[in-house]
Amino acid sequence: MKYSHCLPLVFSLLIGCSQPEQGQPTPATKEVALAAEAPFAFRDGDLIFHTSLSDQSKAIQLATKSPYSHCGIVFQQDGKMQVFEAIEPVTVTPIEQWIACGEKGRYVVRRLREAEQVLSPQVLEKMRAEGSKHIGKHYDAAFGWGDDRIYCSELIWKVYKAATGLEIGKQERLRDFDLSSPTVRQLMSERYGNDIPMDEQVIAPKAVFESDLLVTVFPN
């Protein structure tokens, strides 16, 4: 089943990438409209983060101790800025639409510190090619490290690794997150039952966001 942008995925526990519940309207507020027209010049390869409108977003924030539960890669396509993101399925979303799907239209843009030197036209083209390999793939609700399915921060990590050799963010294990909250424990139980893969290798949006290789170029 193909979900439209801002509809729910299977619970994006701990790793993020969750979307608002089905039927929940995209916020049509002046604040969102202003955010979509932010006076900021996006560049190819920028990473964009926001807080999902999903009901599960709170659990994600508690577990990872970060407000950011979804992320994507910004690219220009057909003369417009788009966000390459892993939802269901992996797709390319207009930047304005992506921004509107975040809490109050707020978002943060992080950029490679050495972008001018590293992200040459040839490297950016390789990034597009690597990203295109994942278009149409199903969202990875199990957060495995294979390439048959993929989630948002894993997509960023793998595209950058393949195209530049850089690892944007430190990989962790599920057990490394804060699992003490009742909200988190309840959702983990619903998601995994009694067989929680505590040693599963993961890359959270927070880990990508906090990479020393990046610098914040636009917060709103």
C-alpha positions in Angstrom: 0.0 0.0 0.0 1.4 3.4 -0.9 0.9 6.1 1.7 0.8 9.8 0.8 3.2 12.2 2.5 2.3 13.0 6.1 0.3 9.8 6.6 1.5 7.2 9.1 4.2 4.6 8.6 4.6 1.7 10.9 5.8 3.1 14.3 9.2 4.6 13.7 10.4 3.7 17.2 13.6 5.3 18.3 15.0 5.8 14.8 12.4 8.3 13.7 11.0 9.0 10.3 7.4 8.6 11.5 4.6 10.6 9.9 1.3 11.9 11.2 -1.6 9.6 11.7 -4.0 8.9 8.8 -6.6 11.6 8.5 -4.6 14.2 10.5 -4.6 17.4 8.4 -1.4 19.2 7.3 -1.2 22.3 9.5 -2.5 25.2 7.3 -1.2 28.0 9.4 0.5 31.3 8.6 3.6 30.0 10.5 3.9 27.1 8.1 3.4 29.3 5.1 6.2 31.6 6.3 8.5 28.7 7.0 8.0 27.4 3.5 9.1 30.7 2.1 12.1 31.1 4.4 14.8 33.4 3.1 17.4 30.7 2.9 19.3 29.3 0.0 19.3 25.5 0.1 22.2 23.7 -1.5 22.3 20.3 -3.0 23.3 17.8 -0.3 22.0 19.8 2.6 20.4 17.7 5.4 17.0 18.9 6.7 15.5 17.8 10.1 12.1 18.4 11.8 9.8 17.1 14.5 7.3 14.7 13.1 3.6 15.3 13.6 3.1 11.6 14.4 1.5 10.4 17.6 4.7 8.4 18.1 7.0 11.4 17.9 7.0 11.9 21.6 8.3 8.4 22.2 11.0 8.9 19.6 12.1 12.2 21.3 12.1 10.5 24.7 14.2 7.5 23.5 16.8 9.5 21.6 16.6 12.7 23.7 16.2 14.8 20.6 13.3 16.8 19.1 14.1 15.6 15.6 12.3 12.5 14.4 12.6 12.8 10.6 15.3 13.9 8.1 16.1 14.0 4.5 18.5 15.1 1.8 17.9 18.3 -0.2 18.4 18.3 -3.9 17.4 20.5 -6.8 15.3 18.6 -9.4 13.5 20.1 -12.4 14.5 23.6 -11.2 12.9 23.1 -7.7 14.3 22.1 -4.3 13.1 18.7 -3.3 13.7 16.4 -0.3 14.9 12.9 -0.9 13.4 10.9 2.0 12.6 7.4 3.2 8.9 7.3 4.0 6.5 4.7 2.5 7.9 4.3 -0.1 11.2 6.1 -0.5 10.4 9.2 -2.6 11.2 12.8 -3.5 9.0 15.5 -1.9 8.8 19.2 -2.7 10.6 21.2 0.0 7.4 23.2 0.9 5.4 20.1 1.4 8.2 18.5 3.5 8.4 21.6 5.7 4.6 21.7 6.2 4.7 18.1 7.5 6.8 19.1 10.6 5.7 20.6 13.8 4.7 24.2 13.3 6.6 24.2 10.1 9.9 24.4 11.9 13.0 22.8 10.6 16.8 22.9 10.9 19.3 22.6 8.0 22.7 21.1 8.6 25.5 21.2 5.9 28.8 19.4 5.5 31.5 21.6 6.9 33.7 21.0 3.9 30.9 21.1 1.4 32.7 23.5 -1.0 35.6 21.1 -1.3 33.8 17.7 -1.0 30.5 18.2 -2.8 31.8 18.7 -6.3 29.3 18.4 -9.2 30.7 14.9 -9.8 30.1 13.9 -6.2 26.6 15.4 -6.1 25.8 13.4 -9.3 27.0 10.3 -7.6 24.8 11.1 -4.6 21.8 11.4 -6.8 22.6 8.1 -8.5 23.0 6.4 -5.1 19.8 7.9 -3.9 17.9 6.9 -7.0 18.8 3.2 -6.3 16.4 3.4 -3.3 13.5 5.2 -4.9 10.3 3.2 -4.5 11.7 0.9 -1.8 9.5 0.1 1.1 10.2 1.9 4.4 12.1 -0.3 6.8 9.9 -0.8 9.8 12.3 -3.3 11.3 15.3 -1.0 11.0 17.6 -3.6 9.6 20.8 -2.7 8.0 20.1 -4.4 4.7 19.4 -2.5 1.5 16.1 -4.1 0.5 14.2 -1.7 2.8 15.4 1.6 4.3 14.6 4.3 6.9 15.3 8.0 6.8 18.6 8.4 8.7 19.9 5.1 7.2 19.2 6.6 3.8 21.2 9.7 4.5 24.1 7.7 6.0 24.3 5.3 3.1 24.1 7.9 0.4 26.8 10.0 1.9 29.0 7.0 2.6 28.7 5.6 -0.9 29.3 9.0 -2.6 31.8 10.6 -0.4 33.3 7.9 1.9 32.2 9.9 4.9 30.1 8.5 7.8 27.6 11.1 8.8 26.8 10.0 12.4 27.8 7.3 14.7 26.0 4.0 14.5 24.6 2.7 17.7 22.7 -0.3 19.1 19.1 -0.3 20.2 20.2 -0.8 23.8 22.1 2.5 23.7 18.9 4.5 23.7 16.9 5.5 26.8 14.2 2.8 27.1 13.0 3.8 30.5 10.0 5.9 29.7 6.6 4.1 30.0 5.6 5.6 26.7 8.7 4.1 25.0 8.3 0.7 26.8 4.7 0.4 25.8 5.4 1.1 22.1 8.4 -1.2 22.1 6.2 -4.0 23.5 3.6 -3.3 20.8 6.3 -3.3 18.1 8.5 -6.1 19.1 6.6 -8.1 21.7 9.1 -10.0 23.9 11.7 -10.3 21.3 13.4 -6.9 21.3 16.5 -6.8 19.1 18.6 -4.9 21.6 21.8 -5.4 19.6 20.4 -4.2 16.3 22.7 -1.8 14.5 21.0 1.5 13.9 21.6 5.1 13.0 19.2 7.6 14.5 18.3 11.1 13.2 20.0 12.5 16.3 23.3 10.8 15.5 23.2 12.2 12.0 22.2 15.7 13.3 25.0 15.7 15.8 27.8 14.6 13.5 30.9 16.7 13.8 31.1 16.7 10.0 28.1 19.0 9.8 27.3 22.6 10.7 23.9 24.3 11.2 23.2 26.8 8.4 19.6 27.5 9.1 17.4 27.0 12.1 13.9 28.4 12.4 
